[in-house]
Amino acid sequence: MKKAIENILSKPANPGMVGNGFRVFNYIPRGGISQRRISPFLLLDFNAEHDFGPSEHVRGVDAHPHKGFETVTIAYKGSVAHHDSAGNTGIIRPGDVQWMTAGSGILHKEYHEETFSRTGGAFEMVQLWVNLPKIDKSVPPHYQTLTADRMGKLVLSEDGGVVNVIAGEAEGVKGPADTYTPVNLFDIRLAAGGEFTARISPDHNTALLVINGDVLVNDTKVAEHSFVLFKNEGEEIAIKAGNESVVLLLSGEPINEPVVSYGPFVMNTEEEIKQAILDYNLGKFGHLD
């Protein structure tokens, strides 16, 4: 049985700037799609393709805190560098994913990789926030650097394209990401006319974002940069590309716990938020220049 579409959101009218290096359109939470409705996902920002131009100054977001959830950064075009208060550093390039578990609290900064900053060029990425259940909100912060060559690869028949499985499983192909609750995250690259049918538990909250191209989703035409929310019934999502297309499909088992958020902190109670702010102000998240 096919999953029925609950809502289709077009691209927001105007982007917002995160720092000076990320020109993003926000899809979660938006248009009635609350954090509870799409749990365990808290936020989805999409930097649609944009040429920032060459710069001698590195663009990005300066040091800032996170606590109680995970950030997932998917690079499509351009290069993103990061650095955190635990001494971790790295670069993700097209096809790579950075999966950061903020857990008990961390400071980090994200910015255009230096060589890319100097040359400029097309930049395209997604950042997704994934909630942690109460029992895991105080785990030590850590990173998973998921390079393109580590992704699960589901090659579609008749040269239809490839599904890069970041997390979860598609037709027996598993992704490399370790997750705290059941999550599927599929980077779907379809050739013109290519088709892929995903089978997702009806218990999962499920959505997709058309990164590039135009597709049919369960026989409904969905335009480029549109976001589709599915009802929690049925299992099949049939995607067919009218032209060469890239689609991000996400699903997850809901975390049925209270969500209390304040900026970069996501906890279960107001008291925990107050404690997170106090811990940050006391320097317990470490230090980062």
Secondary structure as UniProt FT lines:
FT   STRAND          5..9
FT   STRAND          16..18
FT   TURN            19..21
FT   STRAND          22..28
FT   TURN            31..32
FT   TURN            35..40
FT   STRAND          41..51
FT   STRAND          60..67
FT   STRAND          69..77
FT   STRAND          80..84
FT   TURN            85..86
FT   STRAND          89..92
FT   TURN            94..95
FT   STRAND          97..101
FT   TURN            103..104
FT   STRAND          106..112
FT   HELIX           114..119
FT   STRAND          122..131
FT   HELIX           134..136
FT   TURN            137..138
FT   STRAND          142..146
FT   HELIX           148..150
FT   STRAND          152..155
FT   HELIX           157..159
FT   STRAND          161..167
FT   STRAND          169..170
FT   TURN            171..172
FT   STRAND          173..174
FT   STRAND          183..190
FT   TURN            192..193
FT   STRAND          195..199
FT   TURN            202..203
FT   STRAND          205..212
FT   STRAND          215..217
FT   TURN            218..219
FT   STRAND          220..222
FT   TURN            224..225
FT   STRAND          227..230
FT   STRAND          236..241
FT   STRAND          245..252
FT   STRAND          260..262
FT   TURN            263..264
FT   STRAND          265..267
FT   HELIX           270..281
FT   TURN            282..285
//
